[in-house]
Amino acid sequence: MPANLTIVVGDDDYLVDREARARFVRDKKKAGEGVDAEIVDGRLRAVADAEVIEKRIRSALTSLSLFGNAKVVWIRALNWLELPKAQAGSESVA
């Protein structure tokens, strides 16, 4: 499975989470049996947490699957990155 990146953003946290979860489940199914699936909590509760979260994200994205299978990573509720305004052609969730 080729590497893909999906970013789900919006004003309504519930709708964003629901859409991201649906895509995570879909991508796990598409990757097939034995897929290595990982969810990293990206919520920043205190400034001191930023380094820990960044290390978890880096580890999830760079570590290989234990058995060489496909890997799907969901960085859930990442609330501390500034993203540019949506470009034309982007899909809006909320």
PyMOL Python script that loads the backbone (N, CA, C, O; Angstrom):
from pymol import cmd

cmd.read_pdbstr("""\
ATOM      1  N   MET A   1       0.846  -1.177   0.000  1.00  0.00           N
ATOM      2  CA  MET A   1       0.000   0.000   0.000  1.00  0.00           C
ATOM      3  C   MET A   1       0.891   1.240   0.000  1.00  0.00           C
ATOM      4  O   MET A   1       1.769   1.359   0.854  1.00  0.00           O
ATOM      5  N   PRO A   2       0.687   2.158  -0.933  1.00  0.00           N
ATOM      6  CA  PRO A   2       1.509   3.357  -0.980  1.00  0.00           C
ATOM      7  C   PRO A   2       1.228   4.253   0.224  1.00  0.00           C
ATOM      8  O   PRO A   2       0.160   4.176   0.832  1.00  0.00           O
ATOM      9  N   ALA A   3       2.192   5.096   0.557  1.00  0.00           N
ATOM     10  CA  ALA A   3       2.018   6.022   1.676  1.00  0.00           C
ATOM     11  C   ALA A   3       0.992   7.082   1.310  1.00  0.00           C
ATOM     12  O   ALA A   3       1.033   7.653   0.220  1.00  0.00           O
ATOM     13  N   ASN A   4       0.088   7.333   2.216  1.00  0.00           N
ATOM     14  CA  ASN A   4      -0.942   8.349   2.023  1.00  0.00           C
ATOM     15  C   ASN A   4      -1.022   9.208   3.266  1.00  0.00           C
ATOM     16  O   ASN A   4      -0.681   8.766   4.364  1.00  0.00           O
ATOM     17  N   LEU A   5      -1.471  10.434   3.091  1.00  0.00           N
ATOM     18  CA  LEU A   5      -1.704  11.334   4.206  1.00  0.00           C
ATOM     19  C   LEU A   5      -3.078  11.943   4.033  1.00  0.00           C
ATOM     20  O   LEU A   5      -3.391  12.500   2.981  1.00  0.00           O
ATOM     21  N   THR A   6      -3.895  11.838   5.063  1.00  0.00           N
ATOM     22  CA  THR A   6      -5.210  12.455   5.059  1.00  0.00           C
ATOM     23  C   THR A   6      -5.284  13.382   6.256  1.00  0.00           C
ATOM     24  O   THR A   6      -4.980  12.973   7.376  1.00  0.00           O
ATOM     25  N   ILE A   7      -5.683  14.620   6.035  1.00  0.00           N
ATOM     26  CA  ILE A   7      -5.856  15.578   7.121  1.00  0.00           C
ATOM     27  C   ILE A   7      -7.329  15.947   7.170  1.00  0.00           C
ATOM     28  O   ILE A   7      -7.897  16.407   6.180  1.00  0.00           O
ATOM     29  N   VAL A   8      -7.941  15.742   8.324  1.00  0.00           N
ATOM     30  CA  VAL A   8      -9.353  16.064   8.513  1.00  0.00           C
ATOM     31  C   VAL A   8      -9.423  17.229   9.490  1.00  0.00           C
ATOM     32  O   VAL A   8      -9.016  17.097  10.644  1.00  0.00           O
ATOM     33  N   VAL A   9      -9.934  18.367   9.037  1.00  0.00           N
ATOM     34  CA  VAL A   9     -10.042  19.557   9.879  1.00  0.00           C
ATOM     35  C   VAL A   9     -11.455  20.111   9.799  1.00  0.00           C
ATOM     36  O   VAL A   9     -12.187  19.827   8.851  1.00  0.00           O
ATOM     37  N   GLY A  10     -11.832  20.892  10.784  1.00  0.00           N
ATOM     38  CA  GLY A  10     -13.144  21.521  10.784  1.00  0.00           C
ATOM     39  C   GLY A  10     -13.382  22.259  12.081  1.00  0.00           C
ATOM     40  O   GLY A  10     -12.566  22.205  13.001  1.00  0.00           O
ATOM     41  N   ASP A  11     -14.510  22.952  12.147  1.00  0.00           N
ATOM     42  CA  ASP A  11     -14.848  23.738  13.328  1.00  0.00           C
ATOM     43  C   ASP A  11     -15.544  22.919  14.405  1.00  0.00           C
ATOM     44  O   ASP A  11     -15.537  23.312  15.572  1.00  0.00           O
ATOM     45  N   ASP A  12     -16.135  21.808  14.047  1.00  0.00           N
ATOM     46  CA  ASP A  12     -16.881  20.976  14.992  1.00  0.00           C
ATOM     47  C   ASP A  12     -16.054  19.738  15.340  1.00  0.00           C
ATOM     48  O   ASP A  12     -15.884  18.843  14.511  1.00  0.00           O
ATOM     49  N   ASP A  13     -15.546  19.695  16.565  1.00  0.00           N
ATOM     50  CA  ASP A  13     -14.673  18.590  16.979  1.00  0.00           C
ATOM     51  C   ASP A  13     -15.344  17.234  16.832  1.00  0.00           C
ATOM     52  O   ASP A  13     -14.697  16.259  16.451  1.00  0.00           O
ATOM     53  N   TYR A  14     -16.634  17.164  17.131  1.00  0.00           N
ATOM     54  CA  TYR A  14     -17.352  15.893  17.022  1.00  0.00           C
ATOM     55  C   TYR A  14     -17.365  15.403  15.579  1.00  0.00           C
ATOM     56  O   TYR A  14     -17.067  14.237  15.319  1.00  0.00           O
ATOM     57  N   LEU A  15     -17.706  16.283  14.641  1.00  0.00           N
ATOM     58  CA  LEU A  15     -17.766  15.885  13.231  1.00  0.00           C
ATOM     59  C   LEU A  15     -16.385  15.532  12.687  1.00  0.00           C
ATOM     60  O   LEU A  15     -16.245  14.588  11.909  1.00  0.00           O
ATOM     61  N   VAL A  16     -15.384  16.274  13.089  1.00  0.00           N
ATOM     62  CA  VAL A  16     -14.017  15.985  12.654  1.00  0.00           C
ATOM     63  C   VAL A  16     -13.590  14.613  13.161  1.00  0.00           C
ATOM     64  O   VAL A  16     -13.038  13.811  12.407  1.00  0.00           O
ATOM     65  N   ASP A  17     -13.848  14.341  14.451  1.00  0.00           N
ATOM     66  CA  ASP A  17     -13.469  13.056  15.033  1.00  0.00           C
ATOM     67  C   ASP A  17     -14.209  11.912  14.342  1.00  0.00           C
ATOM     68  O   ASP A  17     -13.618  10.872  14.053  1.00  0.00           O
ATOM     69  N   ARG A  18     -15.494  12.104  14.081  1.00  0.00           N
ATOM     70  CA  ARG A  18     -16.295  11.063  13.420  1.00  0.00           C
ATOM     71  C   ARG A  18     -15.766  10.764  12.018  1.00  0.00           C
ATOM     72  O   ARG A  18     -15.639   9.602  11.633  1.00  0.00           O
ATOM     73  N   GLU A  19     -15.461  11.802  11.266  1.00  0.00           N
ATOM     74  CA  GLU A  19     -14.942  11.613   9.903  1.00  0.00           C
ATOM     75  C   GLU A  19     -13.554  10.973   9.927  1.00  0.00           C
ATOM     76  O   GLU A  19     -13.264  10.082   9.128  1.00  0.00           O
ATOM     77  N   ALA A  20     -12.701  11.427  10.843  1.00  0.00           N
ATOM     78  CA  ALA A  20     -11.356  10.857  10.944  1.00  0.00           C
ATOM     79  C   ALA A  20     -11.422   9.386  11.335  1.00  0.00           C
ATOM     80  O   ALA A  20     -10.679   8.567  10.793  1.00  0.00           O
ATOM     81  N   ARG A  21     -12.307   9.041  12.274  1.00  0.00           N
ATOM     82  CA  ARG A  21     -12.472   7.639  12.685  1.00  0.00           C
ATOM     83  C   ARG A  21     -12.937   6.787  11.504  1.00  0.00           C
ATOM     84  O   ARG A  21     -12.437   5.680  11.301  1.00  0.00           O
ATOM     85  N   ALA A  22     -13.889   7.298  10.728  1.00  0.00           N
ATOM     86  CA  ALA A  22     -14.390   6.553   9.566  1.00  0.00           C
ATOM     87  C   ALA A  22     -13.264   6.309   8.560  1.00  0.00           C
ATOM     88  O   ALA A  22     -13.163   5.219   7.998  1.00  0.00           O
ATOM     89  N   ARG A  23     -12.435   7.299   8.336  1.00  0.00           N
ATOM     90  CA  ARG A  23     -11.320   7.139   7.397  1.00  0.00           C
ATOM     91  C   ARG A  23     -10.273   6.169   7.934  1.00  0.00           C
ATOM     92  O   ARG A  23      -9.691   5.398   7.171  1.00  0.00           O
ATOM     93  N   PHE A  24     -10.028   6.204   9.257  1.00  0.00           N
ATOM     94  CA  PHE A  24      -9.082   5.287   9.888  1.00  0.00           C
ATOM     95  C   PHE A  24      -9.558   3.849   9.717  1.00  0.00           C
ATOM     96  O   PHE A  24      -8.780   2.971   9.345  1.00  0.00           O
ATOM     97  N   VAL A  25     -10.832   3.614   9.989  1.00  0.00           N
ATOM     98  CA  VAL A  25     -11.405   2.269   9.838  1.00  0.00           C
ATOM     99  C   VAL A  25     -11.337   1.831   8.378  1.00  0.00           C
ATOM    100  O   VAL A  25     -10.970   0.693   8.088  1.00  0.00           O
ATOM    101  N   ARG A  26     -11.687   2.725   7.465  1.00  0.00           N
ATOM    102  CA  ARG A  26     -11.649   2.410   6.029  1.00  0.00           C
ATOM    103  C   ARG A  26     -10.230   2.062   5.583  1.00  0.00           C
ATOM    104  O   ARG A  26     -10.028   1.098   4.846  1.00  0.00           O
ATOM    105  N   ASP A  27      -9.257   2.840   6.025  1.00  0.00           N
ATOM    106  CA  ASP A  27      -7.874   2.594   5.624  1.00  0.00           C
ATOM    107  C   ASP A  27      -7.336   1.295   6.214  1.00  0.00           C
ATOM    108  O   ASP A  27      -6.545   0.605   5.571  1.00  0.00           O
ATOM    109  N   LYS A  28      -7.761   0.955   7.439  1.00  0.00           N
ATOM    110  CA  LYS A  28      -7.350  -0.329   8.027  1.00  0.00           C
ATOM    111  C   LYS A  28      -7.896  -1.483   7.195  1.00  0.00           C
ATOM    112  O   LYS A  28      -7.178  -2.444   6.919  1.00  0.00           O
ATOM    113  N   LYS A  29      -9.161  -1.393   6.796  1.00  0.00           N
ATOM    114  CA  LYS A  29      -9.759  -2.454   5.973  1.00  0.00           C
ATOM    115  C   LYS A  29      -9.056  -2.547   4.627  1.00  0.00           C
ATOM    116  O   LYS A  29      -8.783  -3.640   4.131  1.00  0.00           O
ATOM    117  N   LYS A  30      -8.765  -1.389   4.041  1.00  0.00           N
ATOM    118  CA  LYS A  30      -8.112  -1.357   2.732  1.00  0.00           C
ATOM    119  C   LYS A  30      -6.705  -1.958   2.799  1.00  0.00           C
ATOM    120  O   LYS A  30      -6.240  -2.569   1.837  1.00  0.00           O
ATOM    121  N   ALA A  31      -6.032  -1.782   3.940  1.00  0.00           N
ATOM    122  CA  ALA A  31      -4.672  -2.300   4.106  1.00  0.00           C
ATOM    123  C   ALA A  31      -4.652  -3.815   4.250  1.00  0.00           C
ATOM    124  O   ALA A  31      -3.625  -4.445   3.997  1.00  0.00           O
ATOM    125  N   GLY A  32      -5.763  -4.403   4.649  1.00  0.00           N
ATOM    126  CA  GLY A  32      -5.846  -5.858   4.713  1.00  0.00           C
ATOM    127  C   GLY A  32      -5.568  -6.441   6.081  1.00  0.00           C
ATOM    128  O   GLY A  32      -5.289  -5.735   7.050  1.00  0.00           O
ATOM    129  N   GLU A  33      -5.655  -7.748   6.120  1.00  0.00           N
ATOM    130  CA  GLU A  33      -5.470  -8.486   7.366  1.00  0.00           C
ATOM    131  C   GLU A  33      -4.046  -8.317   7.888  1.00  0.00           C
ATOM    132  O   GLU A  33      -3.092  -8.292   7.111  1.00  0.00           O
ATOM    133  N   GLY A  34      -3.912  -8.203   9.189  1.00  0.00           N
ATOM    134  CA  GLY A  34      -2.595  -8.084   9.800  1.00  0.00           C
ATOM    135  C   GLY A  34      -2.035  -6.674   9.798  1.00  0.00           C
ATOM    136  O   GLY A  34      -0.869  -6.470  10.136  1.00  0.00           O
ATOM    137  N   VAL A  35      -2.851  -5.699   9.422  1.00  0.00           N
ATOM    138  CA  VAL A  35      -2.383  -4.313   9.395  1.00  0.00           C
ATOM    139  C   VAL A  35      -2.003  -3.871  10.809  1.00  0.00           C
ATOM    140  O   VAL A  35      -2.656  -4.242  11.784  1.00  0.00           O
ATOM    141  N   ASP A  36      -0.957  -3.088  10.900  1.00  0.00           N
ATOM    142  CA  ASP A  36      -0.529  -2.513  12.173  1.00  0.00           C
ATOM    143  C   ASP A  36      -1.206  -1.151  12.288  1.00  0.00           C
ATOM    144  O   ASP A  36      -0.846  -0.222  11.566  1.00  0.00           O
ATOM    145  N   ALA A  37      -2.183  -1.021  13.186  1.00  0.00           N
ATOM    146  CA  ALA A  37      -2.939   0.218  13.345  1.00  0.00           C
ATOM    147  C   ALA A  37      -2.610   0.845  14.694  1.00  0.00           C
ATOM    148  O   ALA A  37      -2.577   0.162  15.718  1.00  0.00           O
ATOM    149  N   GLU A  38      -2.369   2.142  14.682  1.00  0.00           N
ATOM    150  CA  GLU A  38      -1.976   2.836  15.906  1.00  0.00           C
ATOM    151  C   GLU A  38      -2.694   4.180  15.990  1.00  0.00           C
ATOM    152  O   GLU A  38      -2.801   4.901  14.999  1.00  0.00           O
ATOM    153  N   ILE A  39      -3.182   4.505  17.182  1.00  0.00           N
ATOM    154  CA  ILE A  39      -3.802   5.803  17.437  1.00  0.00           C
ATOM    155  C   ILE A  39      -2.922   6.548  18.434  1.00  0.00           C
ATOM    156  O   ILE A  39      -2.616   6.039  19.513  1.00  0.00           O
ATOM    157  N   VAL A  40      -2.519   7.763  18.058  1.00  0.00           N
ATOM    158  CA  VAL A  40      -1.709   8.609  18.932  1.00  0.00           C
ATOM    159  C   VAL A  40      -2.576   9.792  19.357  1.00  0.00           C
ATOM    160  O   VAL A  40      -3.117  10.500  18.508  1.00  0.00           O
ATOM    161  N   ASP A  41      -2.709  10.008  20.659  1.00  0.00           N
ATOM    162  CA  ASP A  41      -3.477  11.147  21.163  1.00  0.00           C
ATOM    163  C   ASP A  41      -2.653  12.411  20.949  1.00  0.00           C
ATOM    164  O   ASP A  41      -1.579  12.560  21.531  1.00  0.00           O
ATOM    165  N   GLY A  42      -3.150  13.319  20.118  1.00  0.00           N
ATOM    166  CA  GLY A  42      -2.419  14.534  19.795  1.00  0.00           C
ATOM    167  C   GLY A  42      -2.852  15.755  20.581  1.00  0.00           C
ATOM    168  O   GLY A  42      -2.380  16.860  20.312  1.00  0.00           O
ATOM    169  N   ARG A  43      -3.750  15.576  21.557  1.00  0.00           N
ATOM    170  CA  ARG A  43      -4.259  16.725  22.319  1.00  0.00           C
ATOM    171  C   ARG A  43      -3.181  17.304  23.233  1.00  0.00           C
ATOM    172  O   ARG A  43      -2.545  16.592  24.009  1.00  0.00           O
ATOM    173  N   LEU A  44      -3.001  18.595  23.117  1.00  0.00           N
ATOM    174  CA  LEU A  44      -2.057  19.306  23.972  1.00  0.00           C
ATOM    175  C   LEU A  44      -2.836  19.894  25.138  1.00  0.00           C
ATOM    176  O   LEU A  44      -3.697  20.753  24.953  1.00  0.00           O
ATOM    177  N   ARG A  45      -2.527  19.424  26.340  1.00  0.00           N
ATOM    178  CA  ARG A  45      -3.211  19.911  27.536  1.00  0.00           C
ATOM    179  C   ARG A  45      -2.363  20.949  28.268  1.00  0.00           C
ATOM    180  O   ARG A  45      -2.895  21.833  28.938  1.00  0.00           O
ATOM    181  N   ALA A  46      -1.051  20.836  28.136  1.00  0.00           N
ATOM    182  CA  ALA A  46      -0.110  21.784  28.733  1.00  0.00           C
ATOM    183  C   ALA A  46       1.081  21.908  27.792  1.00  0.00           C
ATOM    184  O   ALA A  46       1.416  20.964  27.076  1.00  0.00           O
ATOM    185  N   VAL A  47       1.711  23.061  27.795  1.00  0.00           N
ATOM    186  CA  VAL A  47       2.841  23.303  26.896  1.00  0.00           C
ATOM    187  C   VAL A  47       3.921  22.238  27.077  1.00  0.00           C
ATOM    188  O   VAL A  47       4.568  21.837  26.109  1.00  0.00           O
ATOM    189  N   ALA A  48       4.112  21.790  28.292  1.00  0.00           N
ATOM    190  CA  ALA A  48       5.141  20.782  28.569  1.00  0.00           C
ATOM    191  C   ALA A  48       4.869  19.461  27.849  1.00  0.00           C
ATOM    192  O   ALA A  48       5.789  18.668  27.648  1.00  0.00           O
ATOM    193  N   ASP A  49       3.617  19.219  27.461  1.00  0.00           N
ATOM    194  CA  ASP A  49       3.258  17.972  26.771  1.00  0.00           C
ATOM    195  C   ASP A  49       3.708  17.943  25.315  1.00  0.00           C
ATOM    196  O   ASP A  49       3.787  16.869  24.719  1.00  0.00           O
ATOM    197  N   ALA A  50       4.002  19.092  24.736  1.00  0.00           N
ATOM    198  CA  ALA A  50       4.286  19.171  23.300  1.00  0.00           C
ATOM    199  C   ALA A  50       5.426  18.254  22.881  1.00  0.00           C
ATOM    200  O   ALA A  50       5.315  17.557  21.873  1.00  0.00           O
ATOM    201  N   GLU A  51       6.503  18.244  23.625  1.00  0.00           N
ATOM    202  CA  GLU A  51       7.654  17.420  23.254  1.00  0.00           C
ATOM    203  C   GLU A  51       7.319  15.930  23.327  1.00  0.00           C
ATOM    204  O   GLU A  51       7.731  15.156  22.463  1.00  0.00           O
ATOM    205  N   VAL A  52       6.580  15.533  24.347  1.00  0.00           N
ATOM    206  CA  VAL A  52       6.187  14.127  24.501  1.00  0.00           C
ATOM    207  C   VAL A  52       5.286  13.702  23.345  1.00  0.00           C
ATOM    208  O   VAL A  52       5.472  12.630  22.770  1.00  0.00           O
ATOM    209  N   ILE A  53       4.316  14.537  23.009  1.00  0.00           N
ATOM    210  CA  ILE A  53       3.401  14.221  21.910  1.00  0.00           C
ATOM    211  C   ILE A  53       4.170  14.137  20.598  1.00  0.00           C
ATOM    212  O   ILE A  53       3.956  13.218  19.808  1.00  0.00           O
ATOM    213  N   GLU A  54       5.064  15.093  20.366  1.00  0.00           N
ATOM    214  CA  GLU A  54       5.852  15.099  19.133  1.00  0.00           C
ATOM    215  C   GLU A  54       6.682  13.826  19.012  1.00  0.00           C
ATOM    216  O   GLU A  54       6.798  13.271  17.920  1.00  0.00           O
ATOM    217  N   LYS A  55       7.255  13.359  20.103  1.00  0.00           N
ATOM    218  CA  LYS A  55       8.040  12.120  20.082  1.00  0.00           C
ATOM    219  C   LYS A  55       7.159  10.912  19.782  1.00  0.00           C
ATOM    220  O   LYS A  55       7.568  10.018  19.042  1.00  0.00           O
ATOM    221  N   ARG A  56       5.961  10.877  20.348  1.00  0.00           N
ATOM    222  CA  ARG A  56       5.035   9.763  20.074  1.00  0.00           C
ATOM    223  C   ARG A  56       4.626   9.746  18.611  1.00  0.00           C
ATOM    224  O   ARG A  56       4.563   8.688  17.985  1.00  0.00           O
ATOM    225  N   ILE A  57       4.347  10.930  18.069  1.00  0.00           N
ATOM    226  CA  ILE A  57       3.966  11.021  16.656  1.00  0.00           C
ATOM    227  C   ILE A  57       5.124  10.566  15.771  1.00  0.00           C
ATOM    228  O   ILE A  57       4.930   9.769  14.853  1.00  0.00           O
ATOM    229  N   ARG A  58       6.309  11.064  16.039  1.00  0.00           N
ATOM    230  CA  ARG A  58       7.484  10.682  15.243  1.00  0.00           C
ATOM    231  C   ARG A  58       7.715   9.177  15.311  1.00  0.00           C
ATOM    232  O   ARG A  58       7.998   8.544  14.294  1.00  0.00           O
ATOM    233  N   SER A  59       7.597   8.610  16.494  1.00  0.00           N
ATOM    234  CA  SER A  59       7.792   7.169  16.659  1.00  0.00           C
ATOM    235  C   SER A  59       6.758   6.383  15.862  1.00  0.00           C
ATOM    236  O   SER A  59       7.096   5.414  15.183  1.00  0.00           O
ATOM    237  N   ALA A  60       5.502   6.802  15.946  1.00  0.00           N
ATOM    238  CA  ALA A  60       4.439   6.099  15.226  1.00  0.00           C
ATOM    239  C   ALA A  60       4.649   6.158  13.716  1.00  0.00           C
ATOM    240  O   ALA A  60       4.401   5.180  13.011  1.00  0.00           O
ATOM    241  N   LEU A  61       5.104   7.297  13.227  1.00  0.00           N
ATOM    242  CA  LEU A  61       5.266   7.472  11.781  1.00  0.00           C
ATOM    243  C   LEU A  61       6.541   6.850  11.225  1.00  0.00           C
ATOM    244  O   LEU A  61       6.599   6.520  10.040  1.00  0.00           O
ATOM    245  N   THR A  62       7.549   6.688  12.054  1.00  0.00           N
ATOM    246  CA  THR A  62       8.822   6.183  11.537  1.00  0.00           C
ATOM    247  C   THR A  62       9.110   4.729  11.889  1.00  0.00           C
ATOM    248  O   THR A  62       9.966   4.105  11.263  1.00  0.00           O
ATOM    249  N   SER A  63       8.416   4.182  12.873  1.00  0.00           N
ATOM    250  CA  SER A  63       8.670   2.784  13.230  1.00  0.00           C
ATOM    251  C   SER A  63       8.015   1.860  12.211  1.00  0.00           C
ATOM    252  O   SER A  63       6.927   2.140  11.708  1.00  0.00           O
ATOM    253  N   LEU A  64       8.676   0.783  11.924  1.00  0.00           N
ATOM    254  CA  LEU A  64       8.158  -0.186  10.970  1.00  0.00           C
ATOM    255  C   LEU A  64       7.167  -1.113  11.652  1.00  0.00           C
ATOM    256  O   LEU A  64       7.218  -1.311  12.866  1.00  0.00           O
ATOM    257  N   SER A  65       6.276  -1.671  10.869  1.00  0.00           N
ATOM    258  CA  SER A  65       5.348  -2.663  11.384  1.00  0.00           C
ATOM    259  C   SER A  65       6.139  -3.868  11.873  1.00  0.00           C
ATOM    260  O   SER A  65       7.128  -4.260  11.254  1.00  0.00           O
ATOM    261  N   LEU A  66       5.707  -4.447  12.969  1.00  0.00           N
ATOM    262  CA  LEU A  66       6.426  -5.562  13.577  1.00  0.00           C
ATOM    263  C   LEU A  66       6.614  -6.731  12.612  1.00  0.00           C
ATOM    264  O   LEU A  66       7.667  -7.369  12.604  1.00  0.00           O
ATOM    265  N   PHE A  67       5.602  -7.007  11.805  1.00  0.00           N
ATOM    266  CA  PHE A  67       5.671  -8.149  10.896  1.00  0.00           C
ATOM    267  C   PHE A  67       5.789  -7.733   9.430  1.00  0.00           C
ATOM    268  O   PHE A  67       5.564  -8.547   8.534  1.00  0.00           O
ATOM    269  N   GLY A  68       6.137  -6.482   9.187  1.00  0.00           N
ATOM    270  CA  GLY A  68       6.333  -6.022   7.821  1.00  0.00           C
ATOM    271  C   GLY A  68       5.047  -5.753   7.064  1.00  0.00           C
ATOM    272  O   GLY A  68       5.067  -5.564   5.847  1.00  0.00           O
ATOM    273  N   ASN A  69       3.933  -5.735   7.773  1.00  0.00           N
ATOM    274  CA  ASN A  69       2.644  -5.454   7.138  1.00  0.00           C
ATOM    275  C   ASN A  69       2.463  -3.946   6.959  1.00  0.00           C
ATOM    276  O   ASN A  69       3.314  -3.148   7.353  1.00  0.00           O
ATOM    277  N   ALA A  70       1.349  -3.586   6.363  1.00  0.00           N
ATOM    278  CA  ALA A  70       1.015  -2.174   6.208  1.00  0.00           C
ATOM    279  C   ALA A  70       0.779  -1.557   7.584  1.00  0.00           C
ATOM    280  O   ALA A  70       0.480  -2.258   8.550  1.00  0.00           O
ATOM    281  N   LYS A  71       0.915  -0.248   7.655  1.00  0.00           N
ATOM    282  CA  LYS A  71       0.720   0.457   8.915  1.00  0.00           C
ATOM    283  C   LYS A  71      -0.205   1.642   8.685  1.00  0.00           C
ATOM    284  O   LYS A  71      -0.053   2.380   7.711  1.00  0.00           O
ATOM    285  N   VAL A  72      -1.169   1.819   9.592  1.00  0.00           N
ATOM    286  CA  VAL A  72      -2.099   2.940   9.535  1.00  0.00           C
ATOM    287  C   VAL A  72      -1.998   3.673  10.871  1.00  0.00           C
ATOM    288  O   VAL A  72      -2.144   3.064  11.931  1.00  0.00           O
ATOM    289  N   VAL A  73      -1.749   4.979  10.815  1.00  0.00           N
ATOM    290  CA  VAL A  73      -1.596   5.781  12.032  1.00  0.00           C
ATOM    291  C   VAL A  73      -2.634   6.899  12.021  1.00  0.00           C
ATOM    292  O   VAL A  73      -2.794   7.601  11.022  1.00  0.00           O
ATOM    293  N   TRP A  74      -3.337   7.057  13.143  1.00  0.00           N
ATOM    294  CA  TRP A  74      -4.276   8.160  13.320  1.00  0.00           C
ATOM    295  C   TRP A  74      -3.731   9.040  14.438  1.00  0.00           C
ATOM    296  O   TRP A  74      -3.604   8.595  15.579  1.00  0.00           O
ATOM    297  N   ILE A  75      -3.412  10.273  14.113  1.00  0.00           N
ATOM    298  CA  ILE A  75      -3.007  11.242  15.131  1.00  0.00           C
ATOM    299  C   ILE A  75      -4.289  11.983  15.498  1.00  0.00           C
ATOM    300  O   ILE A  75      -4.713  12.915  14.815  1.00  0.00           O
ATOM    301  N   ARG A  76      -4.880  11.546  16.581  1.00  0.00           N
ATOM    302  CA  ARG A  76      -6.228  11.978  16.953  1.00  0.00           C
ATOM    303  C   ARG A  76      -6.202  13.292  17.739  1.00  0.00           C
ATOM    304  O   ARG A  76      -5.402  13.472  18.656  1.00  0.00           O
ATOM    305  N   ALA A  77      -7.095  14.195  17.354  1.00  0.00           N
ATOM    306  CA  ALA A  77      -7.350  15.446  18.085  1.00  0.00           C
ATOM    307  C   ALA A  77      -6.107  16.321  18.220  1.00  0.00           C
ATOM    308  O   ALA A  77      -5.873  16.913  19.273  1.00  0.00           O
ATOM    309  N   LEU A  78      -5.329  16.401  17.179  1.00  0.00           N
ATOM    310  CA  LEU A  78      -4.136  17.255  17.181  1.00  0.00           C
ATOM    311  C   LEU A  78      -4.606  18.706  17.235  1.00  0.00           C
ATOM    312  O   LEU A  78      -5.147  19.221  16.256  1.00  0.00           O
ATOM    313  N   ASN A  79      -4.404  19.361  18.361  1.00  0.00           N
ATOM    314  CA  ASN A  79      -4.992  20.688  18.560  1.00  0.00           C
ATOM    315  C   ASN A  79      -3.961  21.809  18.703  1.00  0.00           C
ATOM    316  O   ASN A  79      -4.295  22.885  19.200  1.00  0.00           O
ATOM    317  N   TRP A  80      -2.734  21.582  18.285  1.00  0.00           N
ATOM    318  CA  TRP A  80      -1.725  22.613  18.489  1.00  0.00           C
ATOM    319  C   TRP A  80      -0.901  22.942  17.253  1.00  0.00           C
ATOM    320  O   TRP A  80       0.163  23.550  17.366  1.00  0.00           O
ATOM    321  N   LEU A  81      -1.367  22.556  16.093  1.00  0.00           N
ATOM    322  CA  LEU A  81      -0.698  22.940  14.847  1.00  0.00           C
ATOM    323  C   LEU A  81      -1.541  23.982  14.132  1.00  0.00           C
ATOM    324  O   LEU A  81      -2.762  23.851  14.052  1.00  0.00           O
ATOM    325  N   GLU A  82      -0.906  24.991  13.626  1.00  0.00           N
ATOM    326  CA  GLU A  82      -1.600  25.974  12.809  1.00  0.00           C
ATOM    327  C   GLU A  82      -1.528  25.509  11.361  1.00  0.00           C
ATOM    328  O   GLU A  82      -0.440  25.389  10.797  1.00  0.00           O
ATOM    329  N   LEU A  83      -2.678  25.251  10.764  1.00  0.00           N
ATOM    330  CA  LEU A  83      -2.730  24.853   9.363  1.00  0.00           C
ATOM    331  C   LEU A  83      -3.195  26.040   8.536  1.00  0.00           C
ATOM    332  O   LEU A  83      -4.026  26.825   8.993  1.00  0.00           O
ATOM    333  N   PRO A  84      -2.669  26.182   7.324  1.00  0.00           N
ATOM    334  CA  PRO A  84      -3.144  27.266   6.463  1.00  0.00           C
ATOM    335  C   PRO A  84      -4.611  27.058   6.122  1.00  0.00           C
ATOM    336  O   PRO A  84      -5.124  25.941   6.195  1.00  0.00           O
ATOM    337  N   LYS A  85      -5.270  28.124   5.755  1.00  0.00           N
ATOM    338  CA  LYS A  85      -6.677  28.032   5.353  1.00  0.00           C
ATOM    339  C   LYS A  85      -6.823  27.023   4.223  1.00  0.00           C
ATOM    340  O   LYS A  85      -5.914  26.851   3.411  1.00  0.00           O
ATOM    341  N   ALA A  86      -7.975  26.358   4.176  1.00  0.00           N
ATOM    342  CA  ALA A  86      -8.226  25.313   3.180  1.00  0.00           C
ATOM    343  C   ALA A  86      -8.034  25.865   1.770  1.00  0.00           C
ATOM    344  O   ALA A  86      -8.441  26.985   1.462  1.00  0.00           O
ATOM    345  N   GLN A  87      -7.419  25.067   0.938  1.00  0.00           N
ATOM    346  CA  GLN A  87      -7.196  25.423  -0.458  1.00  0.00           C
ATOM    347  C   GLN A  87      -8.435  25.066  -1.274  1.00  0.00           C
ATOM    348  O   GLN A  87      -9.238  24.231  -0.856  1.00  0.00           O
ATOM    349  N   ALA A  88      -8.586  25.681  -2.410  1.00  0.00           N
ATOM    350  CA  ALA A  88      -9.683  25.344  -3.306  1.00  0.00           C
ATOM    351  C   ALA A  88      -9.594  23.875  -3.660  1.00  0.00           C
ATOM    352  O   ALA A  88      -8.509  23.370  -3.947  1.00  0.00           O
ATOM    353  N   GLY A  89     -10.705  23.193  -3.643  1.00  0.00           N
ATOM    354  CA  GLY A  89     -10.722  21.774  -3.969  1.00  0.00           C
ATOM    355  C   GLY A  89     -10.649  20.889  -2.749  1.00  0.00           C
ATOM    356  O   GLY A  89     -10.843  19.678  -2.859  1.00  0.00           O
ATOM    357  N   SER A  90     -10.375  21.459  -1.579  1.00  0.00           N
ATOM    358  CA  SER A  90     -10.347  20.666  -0.358  1.00  0.00           C
ATOM    359  C   SER A  90     -11.773  20.383   0.085  1.00  0.00           C
ATOM    360  O   SER A  90     -12.691  21.154  -0.193  1.00  0.00           O
ATOM    361  N   GLU A  91     -11.943  19.264   0.780  1.00  0.00           N
ATOM    362  CA  GLU A  91     -13.256  18.925   1.306  1.00  0.00           C
ATOM    363  C   GLU A  91     -13.376  19.463   2.718  1.00  0.00           C
ATOM    364  O   GLU A  91     -12.433  19.365   3.504  1.00  0.00           O
ATOM    365  N   SER A  92     -14.519  20.026   3.045  1.00  0.00           N
ATOM    366  CA  SER A  92     -14.755  20.528   4.390  1.00  0.00           C
ATOM    367  C   SER A  92     -15.642  19.555   5.142  1.00  0.00           C
ATOM    368  O   SER A  92     -16.613  19.037   4.589  1.00  0.00           O
ATOM    369  N   VAL A  93     -15.311  19.301   6.412  1.00  0.00           N
ATOM    370  CA  VAL A  93     -16.092  18.376   7.230  1.00  0.00           C
ATOM    371  C   VAL A  93     -17.144  19.120   8.025  1.00  0.00           C
ATOM    372  O   VAL A  93     -18.289  18.676   8.105  1.00  0.00           O
ATOM    373  N   ALA A  94     -16.777  20.237   8.611  1.00  0.00           N
ATOM    374  CA  ALA A  94     -17.721  20.973   9.461  1.00  0.00           C
ATOM    375  C   ALA A  94     -17.904  22.386   8.965  1.00  0.00           C
ATOM    376  O   ALA A  94     -18.663  23.154   9.556  1.00  0.00           O
TER     377      ALA A  94
END
""", "prot")
cmd.dss("prot")
cmd.show_as("cartoon", "prot")
cmd.util.cbc("prot")
cmd.orient("prot")
